[in-house]
């Protein structure tokens, strides 16, 4: 392996071993990964053409793009600080929508273009770094590892900034380590470095890794050539930081706060609790390439520690198999990949790779075909991104994207070491690692856009008529959010606004949404809609960090303004309207449905608001009706009922007599059960 290309007489980074991969093997080694990558990219472009954005951040941050598309102003009012720190993708998308009109597929294709650029950059880097005979195997296995990554597949066309920052960093490394003449290479490196910082603040971590890897490259004779490249890298990073500083000042926050926006205490605490589990699970690129990734990292560490080739292969094989099985089994307490679903393509590929790892030490050459110093470069490139991820945002593996390129390249190097060792055992055995790596990517096609097999089947069943039907495709893409969105469309008029913590709504109503966690009823005055998220994360933020009510029943008791619940899904969302709703909500809008009961019900009051039902039930319990309960009969209607009254007429008369004597008028009706709600939820604060 060599660290940089030879140019103008500069000495090679490492002397290549004699011999090369026979031509009869070189093409078959490349074709499987290339074929899977082509199908992968074609599938991504198809999904981008028919499915709208699905990820939360794509919609919340994409509001900036919608505003640019509508106004042509690059920095309109209403853009969040977190979005402003990620201009590369969202400004490009906004300009595309401004010039060509709003079409979701335009943004999706732009997102997919960054994904394709990442895969292409990985292939180019493998060619730049690997010398003969390793190049024939490093490139296809590295590309296969990228295509087999469920993390890459999920965000490939998601409209988020994880893939753009990975792509920009990889392209920066390609430019920096290229054979272009300085007059072209230096400005190209500066531009790519600036783009990396502007893609996402974590791009700074990626550039730090690339700079350290370049600085540790061997061959002092090359340093005069590398210094301009590193200077260009620094100038590009500096230009990106100047933009960040300007926007931080406009947003009235410090530069550090601007760069760290989005990393709230909630997420940092979540990351801290997940740190050890994520390291043990080792699914940094997903489950399918885990074996190859761990093998590549351990192999590189062993070789950099000056271990011999045979020892490095043996240790990497044992640790990779043990870690990829025992780690997830211990953390998740479940059968690890690839044994969960019985016989599969993934199981076949995994088994072949394990057999290759078992056999490779017996064919290991005395001198390794992979240069130790180049492996060290990849480890150094990986280190800053891995450390930052572990320290800050290990709650989600997508935040490791600044280090995706060195991870897949290390997987490619490990796979190439296996192939070259097997080449000495049996000529055609060398094809096993690249073919198995390509097979890992086949089942991962279903992971594109995070869909999965069942959703891909549903998407194909919709057919062209469903793909062109907004209601059908939004219901497919958004699930419960599509109902929340429909209620907003029905009830929001021109000039009216929404108060909500659901930033996704701002994508569809760019200038009408106040994204905030409401603290009191007073915060909702003047708003037409209040959308309350009731998932675990939102409840935790509102109750623990915001000090406000998170129960929809609390907000239903607001007096000023008087809110009416018009739709909800328990544990997901509740939508309130201030004033008359566009249509009377049905019980189905709030997932309220009755079920048969037993005996008879004594109804104290029916079709009343929750506040009235709460007071009535408390009064009934105070005079002896301790079994009185509150049931929800519609979105904004409740009843107070005592269930289980025996059917004999004498029992009914006794119950009615007791109720009348304590000041209640009751109806005795056939038993029917509606969802019971807590009887003592206090109202939301009138004022903060």
C-alpha positions in Angstrom: 0.0 0.0 0.0 1.2 3.5 -0.6 0.2 6.7 1.1 0.2 9.2 -1.8 0.7 9.0 -5.6 4.1 9.4 -7.1 4.5 12.7 -9.0 7.5 14.3 -10.7 10.1 12.0 -9.4 9.0 12.0 -5.7 9.8 8.7 -4.0 7.0 6.3 -3.5 5.5 6.1 0.0 6.2 2.4 0.2 7.9 0.0 -2.2 5.3 -2.3 -3.7 5.8 -6.0 -3.4 6.7 -7.8 -6.6 3.9 -9.3 -8.5 0.3 -8.3 -9.3 -3.2 -9.7 -9.2 -3.7 -11.7 -12.5 -6.0 -10.0 -14.9 -8.3 -13.0 -14.8 -9.0 -12.1 -11.2 -8.9 -8.3 -11.3 -12.1 -7.8 -13.2 -14.2 -10.5 -11.3 -13.0 -8.9 -8.0 -14.3 -5.5 -9.1 -17.6 -6.4 -10.8 -19.8 -7.7 -7.9 -19.3 -4.5 -5.8 -19.8 -2.3 -8.8 -23.0 -4.1 -9.8 -24.4 -3.8 -6.3 -23.4 -0.1 -6.1 -25.2 0.6 -9.4 -28.4 -1.1 -8.3 -28.1 0.7 -4.9 -27.8 4.1 -6.5 -30.6 3.3 -9.0 -32.9 2.3 -6.1 -32.0 5.5 -4.3 -33.0 7.6 -7.2 -36.2 5.8 -7.7 -37.2 6.3 -4.0 -36.1 9.9 -4.3 -38.5 10.4 -7.2 -41.6 9.1 -5.6 -41.3 9.3 -1.8 -41.2 12.7 0.0 -38.8 13.5 2.8 -39.4 11.3 5.8 -36.8 12.2 8.4 -37.6 14.8 11.1 -34.5 16.9 10.6 -34.9 16.9 6.8 -38.3 18.6 7.3 -37.4 20.8 10.3 -34.1 22.1 8.8 -35.5 22.0 5.3 -37.7 24.9 6.2 -34.7 27.1 5.3 -34.8 25.7 1.8 -38.6 26.3 1.6 -38.1 30.0 2.6 -35.3 30.4 0.1 -37.5 28.8 -2.6 -40.4 31.2 -1.8 -38.4 34.4 -1.4 -35.0 34.0 -3.0 -33.5 35.4 0.2 -30.6 33.3 1.4 -31.0 34.3 5.0 -34.6 35.0 5.6 -36.1 35.5 9.1 -37.3 32.4 10.9 -34.3 30.1 10.3 -33.0 28.3 13.4 -29.5 28.6 14.6 -29.0 24.8 14.1 -30.0 25.0 10.5 -27.8 28.1 9.8 -24.8 26.0 10.8 -25.5 23.6 7.9 -25.8 25.9 4.8 -24.1 23.6 2.1 -27.1 21.4 1.5 -30.0 23.6 2.5 -29.0 26.6 0.5 -28.3 24.5 -2.6 -31.7 22.9 -2.2 -33.4 26.2 -1.6 -31.9 27.7 -4.7 -33.0 24.7 -6.8 -36.5 25.2 -5.6 -36.4 28.9 -6.2 -35.2 28.5 -9.8 -37.1 25.4 -10.8 -40.1 25.5 -8.4 -40.8 23.4 -5.4 -40.6 19.7 -6.2 -39.7 17.3 -3.4 -37.8 15.0 -5.8 -35.4 17.9 -6.7 -34.2 18.0 -3.1 -34.1 14.3 -2.8 -32.0 13.9 -6.0 -29.6 16.5 -4.6 -29.3 14.5 -1.4 -28.7 11.3 -3.3 -26.1 13.1 -5.4 -24.1 13.7 -2.2 -24.4 10.0 -1.4 -23.2 9.0 -4.9 -20.3 11.5 -4.5 -19.4 9.8 -1.2 -19.3 6.3 -2.8 -17.3 7.6 -5.7 -14.8 9.4 -3.4 -14.3 6.2 -1.5 -13.4 4.4 -4.7 -11.0 7.1 -5.7 -9.3 7.2 -2.3 -8.9 3.4 -2.5 -7.1 3.9 -5.8 -5.0 6.7 -4.5 -3.9 4.9 -1.3 -3.5 1.3 -2.4 -0.7 0.2 -4.6 -0.4 -3.0 -6.5 -1.4 -5.7 -5.8 -3.7 -4.5 -3.0 -5.6 -1.9 -5.2 -7.6 -4.6 -7.0 -9.2 -5.6 -3.7 -9.2 -2.5 -1.5 -11.4 -0.6 -3.9 -14.3 -3.1 -4.4 -14.4 -4.1 -0.7 -14.4 -0.5 0.5 -17.2 0.4 -1.9 -19.1 -2.8 -0.8 -18.7 -1.8 2.9 -20.2 1.6 2.1 -23.1 0.1 0.2 -23.7 -2.5 2.9 -24.0 0.1 5.6 -27.5 0.5 6.8 -26.6 3.8 8.2 -25.4 5.2 4.9 -28.4 3.7 3.2 -30.9 5.2 5.6 -29.5 8.8 5.1 -28.4 8.4 1.5 -31.3 10.5 0.2 -32.7 11.7 3.5 -32.2 15.4 3.0 -30.0 15.6 6.1 -26.4 16.7 6.5 -24.7 13.5 7.6 -24.0 12.2 4.1 -23.0 15.6 2.7 -20.4 16.1 5.4 -19.1 12.6 4.8 -19.0 13.2 1.1 -17.4 16.7 1.4 -14.7 15.3 3.7 -13.9 12.4 1.4 -13.7 14.6 -1.7 -11.4 17.0 0.3 -9.1 14.0 0.9 -9.2 13.0 -2.8 -8.3 16.5 -3.8 -5.5 16.9 -1.2 -3.9 13.6 -2.1 -4.4 13.9 -5.8 -1.9 14.2 -8.6 -3.3 17.5 -9.9 -0.9 20.3 -10.5 -0.7 22.8 -7.6 -2.5 25.6 -9.4 -5.6 23.4 -9.6 -5.2 21.3 -6.5 -4.7 24.1 -3.9 -7.9 26.1 -4.7 -9.8 22.8 -5.0 -8.7 21.7 -1.6 -9.6 25.0 -0.1 -13.0 25.0 -1.7 -13.7 21.4 -0.6 -12.5 22.1 2.9 -14.8 25.1 3.2 -17.7 23.0 1.9 -17.0 20.3 4.6 -17.3 22.9 7.4 -20.4 24.4 5.8 -22.0 21.0 5.4 -22.1 20.5 9.2 -20.0 21.8 12.1 -18.6 18.2 12.6 -16.9 18.7 9.3 -14.2 20.4 11.4 -13.5 17.1 13.1 -13.2 15.4 9.7 -10.8 18.0 8.4 -8.7 17.6 11.6 -8.4 13.9 10.9 -7.4 14.5 7.2 -4.8 17.1 8.2 -3.3 14.8 10.8 -3.2 11.9 8.4 -1.5 14.1 5.8 1.0 15.5 8.2 2.0 12.0 9.3 2.6 10.8 5.8 6.1 9.6 5.1 8.7 10.8 2.7 10.3 14.1 3.7 11.0 14.9 0.1 7.2 15.3 -0.4 6.7 17.9 2.4 7.3 21.0 0.2 4.4 19.7 -1.9 2.2 18.8 1.0 2.6 22.2 2.8 0.6 24.1 0.2 -2.1 21.4 0.4 -2.3 21.7 4.2 -2.3 25.5 4.0 -5.2 25.3 1.5 -7.0 22.9 3.9 -6.6 25.4 6.7 -7.7 28.4 4.6 -10.9 26.5 3.6 -11.6 25.6 7.2 -11.0 29.2 8.2 -13.4 30.5 5.5 -16.1 28.1 6.9 -15.4 29.3 10.4 -15.7 33.0 9.3 -19.2 32.2 8.0 -20.0 30.5 11.3 -18.7 33.5 13.3 -20.8 35.9 11.2 -24.0 33.8 11.7 -23.3 33.4 15.4 -23.1 37.1 15.8 -26.3 37.6 13.8 -28.0 35.0 16.1 -26.6 36.6 19.2 -24.8 33.6 20.4 -21.1 32.7 20.9 -19.2 30.8 18.1 -19.0 27.8 20.3 -22.7 27.8 21.1 -23.4 28.2 17.4 -21.2 25.2 16.4 -22.7 23.1 19.2 -26.3 24.1 18.6 -28.5 21.0 18.6 -26.4 19.2 21.2 -28.8 20.0 24.1 -28.4 18.6 27.6 -31.1 16.0 26.8 -29.1 14.6 23.9 -25.8 14.8 25.7 -27.2 12.8 28.6 -28.7 10.3 26.2 -25.3 9.9 24.5 -23.6 9.4 27.8 -25.9 6.6 28.7 -25.5 4.9 25.3 -21.7 5.2 25.0 -20.6 1.8 26.3 -23.4 0.0 24.5 -22.5 1.6 21.2 -18.9 0.6 21.5 -19.8 -2.9 22.5 -22.4 -3.2 19.7 -19.8 -2.1 17.1 -22.5 -1.4 14.6 -20.8 1.9 13.6 -21.8 1.4 10.0 -24.7 -0.9 10.7 -24.8 -4.6 11.4 -24.0 -6.1 7.9 -20.4 -4.6 7.5 -19.6 -4.9 11.2 -17.5 -8.0 10.9 -15.4 -6.4 8.1 -15.1 -3.0 9.8 -13.9 -4.5 13.1 -11.5 -6.8 11.3 -10.1 -3.9 9.3 -9.6 -1.7 12.4 -8.0 -4.4 14.5 -5.8 -5.6 11.6 -4.6 -2.0 11.0 -3.9 -1.5 14.7 -1.9 -4.8 14.8 0.1 -3.9 11.7 0.8 -0.4 13.0 2.1 -2.0 16.2 4.6 -3.8 14.0 2.9 -7.2 14.2 3.7 -9.6 11.5 1.2 -10.3 8.7 0.2 -13.7 10.0 -0.2 -12.6 13.5 -2.2 -9.5 12.5 -4.6 -11.6 10.4 -5.1 -14.2 13.1 -5.7 -11.7 15.9 -8.0 -9.5 13.7 -10.0 -12.6 12.7 -10.5 -13.9 16.2 -11.4 -10.5 17.7 -13.7 -9.5 14.8 -15.7 -12.7 15.1 -15.9 -12.6 18.9 -16.7 -8.9 19.1 -19.3 -8.9 16.3 -21.2 -11.7 18.0 -20.6 -11.3 21.8 -20.9 -7.5 21.9 -24.4 -7.2 20.4 -25.6 -10.3 22.3 -24.5 -8.9 25.6 -25.8 -5.4 25.0 -29.1 -6.3 23.4 -29.7 -9.7 24.9 -30.8 -11.1 21.6 -29.5 -13.3 18.8 -27.0 -11.1 16.9 -26.8 -10.6 13.1 -26.8 -12.6 10.9 -28.5 -15.4 12.8 -31.8 -13.7 13.7 -33.7 -14.6 10.5 -32.4 -18.0 9.5 -30.8 -18.7 6.2 -30.2 -15.5 4.2 -27.8 -13.8 1.8 -26.3 -12.0 4.7 -25.6 -15.3 6.6 -23.9 -16.8 3.5 -21.7 -13.7 3.1 -20.9 -13.6 6.8 -20.0 -17.3 6.9 -17.7 -16.9 3.8 -15.9 -14.0 5.5 -15.4 -16.0 8.7 -14.0 -18.9 6.7 -11.6 -16.5 4.9 -10.5 -15.1 8.2 -9.8 -18.7 9.4 -7.8 -19.6 6.3 -5.9 -16.4 5.6 -3.2 -16.7 8.3 -2.0 -19.9 6.6 -1.4 -18.1 3.4 0.0 -14.9 4.8 3.1 -13.6 3.0 6.3 -12.8 4.9 6.1 -9.1 3.9 2.7 -7.5 3.9 1.4 -6.1 0.7 -0.3 -3.3 2.7 1.9 -0.5 3.8 2.0 0.0 7.6 2.3 3.8 7.3 -0.7 4.1 5.1 -2.8 2.0 7.6 -1.6 4.5 10.2 -2.8 7.4 8.1 -6.3 5.9 8.0 -6.3 5.2 11.8 -5.2 8.8 12.4 -7.9 10.1 10.0 -10.5 8.0 11.9 -9.4 9.0 15.4 -10.8 12.6 15.8 -14.2 11.6 14.4 -14.4 8.5 16.6 -13.3 10.4 19.7 -15.8 13.2 19.1 -18.6 10.8 18.5 -17.9 8.9 21.7 -17.5 12.0 23.7 -20.6 13.9 22.5 -23.2 12.1 20.4 -22.8 8.4 20.7 -26.6 8.2 21.0 -26.8 7.7 17.2 -24.3 6.1 14.9 -25.2 8.6 12.1 -23.1 11.2 14.0 -20.0 9.2 13.1 -20.4 10.3 9.5 -17.2 12.5 9.5 -15.3 9.2 10.0 -17.3 7.0 7.5 -14.6 7.3 4.8 -11.7 6.0 6.9 -13.9 3.3 8.4 -14.9 1.8 5.0 -11.3 2.2 3.7 -10.0 0.2 6.7 -12.7 -2.4 6.0 -11.4 -2.5 2.4 -7.8 -2.8 3.6 -8.7 -5.7 5.9 -10.6 -7.4 3.2 -7.7 -6.9 0.8 -5.3 -8.5 3.2 -7.6 -11.5 3.4 -7.8 -11.8 -0.4 -4.0 -11.4 -0.9 -3.3 -14.1 1.7 -5.8 -16.5 0.1 -4.3 -15.8 -3.3 -1.2 -17.6 -2.1 -3.4 -20.6 -1.0 -5.6 -20.9 -4.1 -5.8 -18.6 -7.0 -9.6 -18.3 -7.2 -10.0 -18.2 -3.4 -8.9 -14.6 -3.5 -12.3 -13.7 -5.0 -14.1 -14.9 -1.9 -13.7 -11.7 0.2 -14.8 -9.2 -2.5 -17.7 -11.3 -3.5 -18.8 -11.9 0.1 -18.5 -8.1 0.8 -20.6 -7.4 -2.2 -23.2 -9.9 -1.1 -23.5 -8.0 2.2 -24.9 -5.1 0.3 -27.7 -7.0 -1.4 -30.1 -7.3 1.5 -29.1 -3.7 2.5 -30.9 -2.3 -0.6 -34.1 -2.6 1.5 -32.5 -0.1 4.0 -32.6 2.7 1.6 -34.3 5.7 3.2 -34.8 3.5 6.3 -37.8 1.7 4.6 -37.2 -2.0 5.2 -38.6 -4.9 3.3 -42.2 -4.5 4.3 -42.3 -0.8 3.4 -40.6 -1.4 0.1 -43.3 -4.0 -0.7 -46.0 -1.5 0.3 -44.4 1.2 -1.9 -44.3 -1.0 -4.9 -47.9 -2.1 -4.3 -49.0 1.6 -4.4 -47.9 1.7 -8.0 -47.8 4.9 -10.2 -51.4 5.9 -9.2 -50.4 5.8 -5.5 -47.1 7.5 -6.1 -48.9 10.5 -7.7 -51.6 10.7 -5.0 -50.5 13.1 -2.3 -52.7 11.6 0.5 -51.6 8.1 -0.3 -47.9 8.8 -0.6 -47.8 11.1 2.5 -49.6 8.5 4.6 -47.0 6.0 3.4 -44.1 8.4 4.1 -45.2 10.1 7.3 -47.5 7.6 9.1 -49.1 9.4 12.1 -47.6 12.7 11.1 -49.7 12.7 8.0 -52.9 13.0 10.1 -51.4 15.8 12.1 -50.5 17.6 8.9 -53.9 17.1 7.4 -55.5 18.7 10.5 -53.2 21.7 10.2 -54.0 22.1 6.5 -57.8 22.0 7.2 -57.8 24.5 10.1 -55.0 27.0 9.3 -56.0 30.0 7.3 -54.0 32.8 5.8 -52.1 34.9 8.4 -52.8 32.4 11.2 -50.1 30.7 13.1 -49.2 27.4 14.9 -47.5 27.0 18.2 -45.7 23.7 18.4 -42.4 21.9 19.2 -42.9 19.9 16.0 -40.4 21.6 13.7 -41.6 19.4 10.8 -44.7 21.6 10.4 -42.6 24.6 9.5 -41.6 22.8 6.3 -45.2 22.9 5.1 -46.1 26.3 6.7 -42.8 28.1 6.5 -43.9 31.5 7.9 -46.8 30.3 10.1 -45.1 28.2 12.8 -43.6 29.3 16.1 -41.4 26.4 17.1 -41.3 26.3 20.9 -42.3 24.3 23.9 -45.3 26.2 25.3 -45.0 26.9 29.0 -48.5 28.3 29.7 -51.9 28.9 28.2 -50.8 32.5 27.7 -48.2 31.4 25.2 -51.0 30.2 22.9 -52.9 33.5 22.7 -53.3 34.6 19.1 -52.4 31.2 17.8 -54.9 29.3 15.7 -53.4 25.8 16.4 -51.5 24.2 19.2 -49.8 21.0 18.3 -48.5 19.1 21.4 -46.1 16.2 20.9 -46.6 13.5 23.5 -43.7 11.1 22.7 -41.3 10.3 25.5 -38.7 12.8 24.3 -41.1 15.7 24.2 -42.6 14.8 27.6 -39.2 14.6 29.2 -38.2 18.0 27.8 -41.4 19.7 28.7 -41.7 18.3 32.2 -38.1 18.0 33.3 -36.3 20.7 31.4 -39.1 23.2 30.5 -41.2 22.9 33.7 -44.5 22.8 31.8 -47.4 20.4 31.4 -47.1 17.6 28.9 -50.5 15.9 29.3 -53.1 17.0 26.7 -55.7 17.0 29.4 -53.8 19.8 31.1 -54.0 22.0 28.0 -57.6 21.1 27.4 -58.4 23.0 30.6 -57.0 26.4 29.3 -59.5 29.1 29.9 -57.8 31.9 27.9 -57.6 30.8 25.1 -60.3 28.1 25.1 -58.7 25.2 23.2 -60.6 22.4 21.6 -59.0 19.1 20.9 -59.6 18.1 17.3 -57.2 15.1 16.8 -54.7 13.0 18.7 -52.8 9.7 18.8 -51.8 8.6 22.3 -48.1 8.9 22.8 -47.6 10.8 19.5 -49.5 14.1 19.2 -52.5 16.1 20.2 -53.9 19.0 18.0 -55.9 21.8 19.6 -57.7 24.6 17.8 -58.4 28.0 19.1 -62.0 28.8 18.0 -64.3 26.9 15.8 -62.7 24.0 13.9 -63.0 23.7 10.2 -65.1 20.5 10.8 -66.5 18.9 13.8 -64.0 16.2 14.9 -65.1 12.7 15.1 -64.2 10.2 17.8 -62.0 8.5 15.2 -59.9 11.6 14.9 -58.7 11.0 18.5 -58.7 7.2 18.2 -61.7 6.9 20.6 -63.9 3.9 20.1 -66.3 2.1 22.6 -66.3 -1.5 23.5 -69.0 -3.6 25.2 -69.2 -3.4 28.9 -70.9 -5.6 31.5 -74.0 -4.9 33.7 -75.2 -1.2 33.6 -73.6 2.3 33.7 -74.8 5.2 35.8 -73.9 8.3 33.8 -73.7 11.5 35.9 -72.9 13.7 32.9 -72.1 13.2 29.3 -70.5 15.3 26.4 -68.8 17.8 28.8 -65.3 19.2 28.7 -62.6 17.6 30.8 -62.4 20.5 33.3 -66.1 20.1 34.1 -65.8 16.3 34.2 -62.9 16.5 36.6 -64.8 18.8 39.0 -67.9 16.7 38.8 -66.1 13.4 39.4 -64.3 14.9 42.4 -67.7 16.0 43.9 -69.2 12.6 43.3 -66.3 10.8 44.9 -66.5 13.1 47.9 -70.1 12.0 48.7 -69.4 8.3 48.4 -69.4 7.4 44.6 -65.7 6.4 44.8 -66.0 4.2 41.7 -66.9 7.1 39.5 -64.6 7.5 36.6 -64.0 9.8 33.6 -64.2 8.4 30.1 -63.4 10.1 26.9 -66.2 9.8 24.4 -64.9 12.1 21.7 -62.0 14.4 21.0 -63.2 17.1 23.3 -66.1 15.4 25.2 -66.0 13.3 28.3 -68.5 11.6 30.7 -68.5 10.8 34.4 -69.8 7.3 34.9 -70.1 4.7 37.6 -69.9 1.3 35.9 -71.1 -2.1 37.1 -74.6 -1.4 38.3 -76.5 -4.7 38.7 -79.5 -5.1 36.3 -82.3 -5.8 38.8 -84.7 -2.9 38.9 -84.4 -2.6 42.7 -80.6 -2.1 42.4 -81.1 0.6 39.8 -83.7 2.4 42.0 -81.4 2.3 45.0 -78.6 3.8 42.9 -80.8 6.5 41.5 -82.2 7.4 44.9 -78.8 7.7 46.4 -77.6 9.9 43.5 -80.6 12.2 43.8 -80.2 12.5 47.5 -76.7 13.9 47.0 -77.7 16.3 44.3 -76.9 14.3 41.2 -79.2 13.4 38.3 -78.1 10.2 36.6 -79.0 8.1 33.6 -78.8 4.4 33.8 -77.8 3.0 30.4 -76.5 -0.3 29.0 -72.8 -0.7 29.8 -70.4 0.6 27.2 -66.7 1.2 27.8 -64.8 4.2 26.5 -61.2 5.0 27.1 -60.7 5.9 30.8 -58.6 9.0 31.5 -57.0 10.2 34.7 -59.5 12.0 36.9 -57.1 14.5 38.5 -54.8 16.1 35.8 -54.2 19.7 36.9 -54.7 22.4 34.3 -51.7 24.0 32.5 -50.5 27.2 34.0 -52.4 30.3 32.9 -49.2 32.3 32.7 -45.5 31.4 32.8 
